[in-house]
Every structure is written in C-alpha cells, then in structure tokens.
Amino acid sequence: MRFDKIIPTDQLKPYIKYFVVSENDVESEYKVFPSSGMVMGFQYSGRLTSIQHETEDKLTTAGITGISDSYKIFRNTADIGTILVYFTETGFAQFASHPVNELFNLSISLEQIFDKSIVRETEDKLAAARSDKQRIHIVEKFLISQLKDIRKDNLIIEAVKIIYQTKGTIRIKDLNERLFISQSPFEKRFRKLVGTTPKKFASIVRFNTVLDNLSNTKSLTDICYENNFFDQAHFIKDFKQYTGDSPEKFKRFL
C-alpha cells in the first residue's frame, strides 16, 4: 500500500493542500475520521464502497466527500488506485457554484456538481495514463478548468485561522466579538464557504488536536481538560461519535 503526497502547482496552492496518490494491492476495509476540509477522489483502477449501518453503497469512480461529524467506513477492491485532492478549508468553494454546506456528511458523484462530459473525459484520460505525474497533471488541468474568479471572504478565512490557533476551543460568541460580526450572518457565510457551522468546524479541529495528543504520554484526563471538555463523559461521547471507539480502546491500538 502507498499513500504519496504531492504539492499542487502554484496556481492551485491557495485552494488545495496537497494531492495524494493512493494504491492498495489487496481488498481492505477502513475508517476515515472527520477532517476539516473537502476531499475529492478519482479512481483510475478498482472501486470503492461506502458502508453505513450495514448498508453498502458502491461509489462512483469520481466523487467528492463533504465535511462530516462522524467517522465513515469504506471498502476498496484489490488493486485500487486513486488520486485524492485535499482542499483547504475554504478552497472547494472556488471551483463549484454548488453550496458547500449541502455536501455535509455526504459522498456524491462529481457529475452532480460539474459538467458530466468534462468529468468523464477526465476519467478516461486517467484510466489511460501510465504514471503519477501524468495523472496529477490531468487532475490539475480539470481543476484549473473549473476555477472561478470569486472574491475571497477574508473574514471567514480569518475565522478559520483563529479556530486553528485556539485548537478548536474558542467559543463562537467570543469569535463573533473578535471579528466584529453578529452570529447569524457570520454562520451563514461560514457554512456557505466551509461546509458546516463554525461550532461544528471548531469541534472537528479540537477532535483532530486530541488525536494528535493521544500518541504521547499524557493521560486521557489531561488531554480532556487541556482541550476544554467540560468533563470526561462529554469527552468520551464526542470521541466515540468521531471514531466509533472509546479513547481508551483507541489509544491501545496506536
């Protein structure tokens, strides 16, 4: 199995964190935990299935997954190959007129968002490509063709920055006051650009901070209070929602 990160071209760097070339020779089932940005995928070989509540859904070979507030389970066929696009927190809104918040908790076909003929042409080119460099170039060309001249919302970009600086622990009321904006218009703009509410986004950032801390020698109690959870019961409840496991069980398998 391989998972190779590739930095995008300069034109795409403001919107995309990195590309990933992911390949696996064997069939496998795995969890994906909530992340703070949208992820686009192109399978150039093999297929991917989403599993939810024991129901299996075969995904299209070109799709997009929105921000989620719980873990997802996927199963890949043997010999799968995928180009993944990891967008910045506000990046996907620069490519699609589709409201980003409508993709919350969903994995859908790119054909529901972009022109079908362009998506299929891109898939055909990827299937014929023979190197990582060729495949990344094809995906970059597709993205550049969809890039829109949309004015950046600097207030929301600043809000995302502050949430990261506080590791997701800032109260949204305090965030509103720092940005000099009332809650309702702020939340509307944030959801449209990022894909979920500021509160939910901050919770996801805090969760990923907790994951980073689990691998060190700190106790679960210390991690709980350092990340501003009211008590351990609240911490365990959130952790199970995001991972499907208790913190203790998850930490044992690290």
C-alpha positions in Angstrom: 0.0 0.0 0.0 1.2 3.5 -0.7 0.0 7.0 0.2 2.2 9.6 -1.5 1.6 13.3 -1.0 2.2 15.7 -3.9 2.2 19.5 -3.7 0.0 21.2 -6.3 1.1 23.7 -8.9 1.3 27.4 -7.7 -2.0 28.3 -9.3 -3.8 25.8 -7.1 -1.9 26.2 -3.9 -4.3 28.7 -2.4 -7.1 26.2 -2.7 -5.6 22.8 -2.4 -3.3 21.5 0.5 -2.0 18.5 -1.5 -2.7 15.6 -3.8 -2.3 12.0 -2.8 -1.7 9.0 -5.0 -3.1 6.1 -3.0 -2.8 2.5 -4.2 -3.6 -0.8 -2.4 -3.0 -4.3 -3.9 -5.4 -6.1 -1.5 -9.1 -5.6 -0.6 -9.4 -3.9 2.7 -12.0 -2.1 5.0 -11.0 1.0 6.9 -12.3 4.0 8.8 -11.9 7.6 7.8 -12.2 10.1 10.6 -13.7 13.6 10.3 -11.4 16.2 8.7 -11.7 19.9 8.3 -11.7 20.1 4.5 -13.4 18.6 1.5 -11.8 15.6 -0.3 -12.2 14.8 -4.0 -11.3 11.4 -5.4 -10.7 9.8 -8.8 -10.3 6.0 -9.0 -8.2 5.2 -12.0 -8.4 1.5 -11.2 -10.6 -0.6 -8.8 -13.7 0.5 -7.0 -14.7 1.9 -3.6 -17.7 1.1 -1.4 -19.1 3.1 1.4 -20.6 1.2 4.4 -23.1 2.7 6.7 -25.4 0.9 9.1 -24.6 -2.4 7.4 -25.7 -0.9 4.1 -23.2 -0.9 1.2 -23.1 1.8 -1.4 -20.8 1.5 -4.4 -19.3 4.9 -5.1 -18.8 6.4 -8.5 -15.2 6.5 -9.7 -15.1 10.3 -9.4 -16.6 11.8 -6.3 -16.4 14.4 -3.5 -16.8 13.9 0.2 -18.0 16.8 2.3 -17.1 17.6 5.9 -18.5 15.0 8.3 -19.3 15.0 12.0 -18.7 11.2 12.4 -16.4 8.5 11.1 -17.0 6.8 7.7 -16.2 3.2 6.7 -15.0 2.3 3.2 -14.0 -0.9 1.5 -11.8 -1.0 -1.5 -11.4 -3.7 -4.1 -7.9 -5.2 -4.8 -5.6 -3.2 -7.0 -7.3 0.1 -6.4 -5.6 3.3 -7.5 -6.9 6.7 -6.5 -5.9 10.4 -6.9 -7.2 12.3 -3.9 -7.5 16.1 -3.7 -7.4 17.6 -0.2 -8.8 21.1 -0.4 -8.0 23.9 2.0 -10.9 24.7 4.4 -12.3 27.4 2.1 -10.8 26.0 -1.2 -13.6 24.0 -2.7 -16.0 27.0 -2.9 -13.6 28.4 -5.6 -14.4 25.6 -8.0 -18.2 25.0 -7.7 -21.3 27.0 -7.5 -22.9 24.2 -5.6 -23.4 25.4 -1.9 -20.6 23.6 0.1 -22.8 23.1 3.2 -25.2 20.9 1.1 -22.4 18.3 0.9 -22.2 18.0 4.7 -22.0 14.3 5.7 -22.3 13.2 2.0 -20.2 11.5 -0.6 -21.5 12.2 -4.1 -20.6 11.9 -7.7 -18.7 14.8 -9.3 -21.2 14.6 -12.1 -23.8 16.1 -9.7 -21.6 19.2 -9.4 -19.6 19.6 -12.7 -20.3 19.1 -16.3 -20.7 15.3 -17.0 -18.8 15.3 -20.2 -15.8 17.0 -18.6 -15.8 14.6 -15.7 -16.0 11.6 -17.9 -13.3 12.9 -20.2 -11.0 13.3 -17.2 -11.8 9.8 -16.0 -11.0 8.4 -19.5 -7.6 10.2 -19.5 -6.8 8.9 -16.0 -7.5 5.4 -17.0 -5.2 5.7 -19.9 -2.4 7.4 -18.0 0.7 5.4 -17.0 2.5 7.5 -14.4 1.7 9.5 -11.3 3.0 12.6 -13.0 0.6 12.2 -15.9 -2.4 11.5 -13.5 -1.7 14.6 -11.3 -1.4 16.7 -14.4 -4.8 15.5 -15.7 -6.5 16.3 -12.4 -4.8 19.7 -12.1 -6.0 20.5 -15.6 -9.5 19.5 -14.7 -9.4 21.7 -11.5 -7.9 24.7 -13.3 -10.7 24.5 -15.9 -13.3 24.8 -13.1 -11.5 27.5 -11.1 -13.8 30.5 -10.7 -12.9 34.2 -10.2 -14.6 34.5 -6.9 -13.6 37.2 -4.4 -12.1 35.7 -1.2 -14.1 36.1 2.0 -11.2 37.3 4.2 -13.3 37.4 7.3 -14.2 33.7 7.1 -10.5 32.9 6.3 -9.5 34.8 9.4 -12.2 32.9 11.4 -10.7 29.6 10.3 -7.2 30.8 11.2 -8.4 31.8 14.8 -10.1 28.4 15.3 -6.9 26.6 14.4 -4.8 28.9 16.7 -7.1 28.1 19.6 -7.1 24.4 18.6 -10.9 24.5 18.3 -11.5 25.6 21.9 -12.7 29.1 21.2 -16.4 29.9 22.0 -18.2 31.0 18.9 -19.6 34.0 20.8 -16.0 35.1 21.5 -15.1 34.5 17.9 -18.0 36.8 16.7 -16.8 39.5 19.1 -13.2 39.3 17.8 -14.4 39.6 14.2 -17.0 42.3 14.9 -19.9 40.4 13.3 -23.2 39.1 14.7 -23.8 35.4 14.9 -26.5 34.9 12.2 -24.7 36.5 9.1 -21.4 35.0 10.3 -22.8 31.5 10.5 -24.5 31.8 7.1 -21.2 32.9 5.4 -19.2 30.3 7.2 -21.5 27.4 6.3 -21.6 28.5 2.6 -17.8 28.7 2.3 -16.5 26.0 4.7 -19.3 23.5 4.6 -20.6 23.4 8.2 -21.2 25.7 11.1 -18.4 27.4 13.0 -19.3 25.4 16.1 -19.1 22.0 14.3 -15.9 23.0 12.5 -14.3 24.0 15.8 -15.3 20.7 17.2 -13.7 18.8 14.4 -10.5 20.9 14.8 -10.5 20.1 18.5 -11.0 16.4 17.8 -8.0 16.3 15.5 -5.9 18.0 18.1 -7.0 15.3 20.6 -6.0 12.6 18.1 -2.5 14.2 17.8 -2.1 14.1 21.5 -3.2 10.5 22.0 0.1 9.2 20.8 2.1 10.9 23.6 2.4 10.1 27.2 -0.3 12.4 28.5 -3.1 10.8 30.4 -6.7 10.9 29.0 -7.7 13.2 31.9 -5.0 15.7 31.0 -5.9 15.6 27.3 -9.6 16.0 28.2 -9.1 19.2 30.2 -6.3 20.7 28.1 -8.9 20.7 25.2 -11.6 22.4 27.2 -14.0 19.5 27.6 -16.5 20.0 30.5 -15.8 16.5 31.8 -14.7 13.1 30.8 -18.2 11.9 29.9 -18.5 14.7 27.4 -15.1 13.9 26.0 -15.8 10.2 25.6 -19.2 10.8 24.0 -17.6 13.1 21.3 -14.7 10.8 20.8 -17.0 7.8 20.1 -19.0 9.9 17.7 -15.9 10.7 15.7 -14.1 7.4 15.8 -16.6 4.7 16.9 -14.3 3.7 19.8 -13.7 4.9 23.3 -10.5 6.9 23.9 -9.0 4.1 26.0 -9.6 1.5 23.3 -8.4 3.7 20.5 -5.2 4.6 22.4 -4.4 0.9 23.0 -4.1 0.3 19.2 -1.8 3.3 18.5 
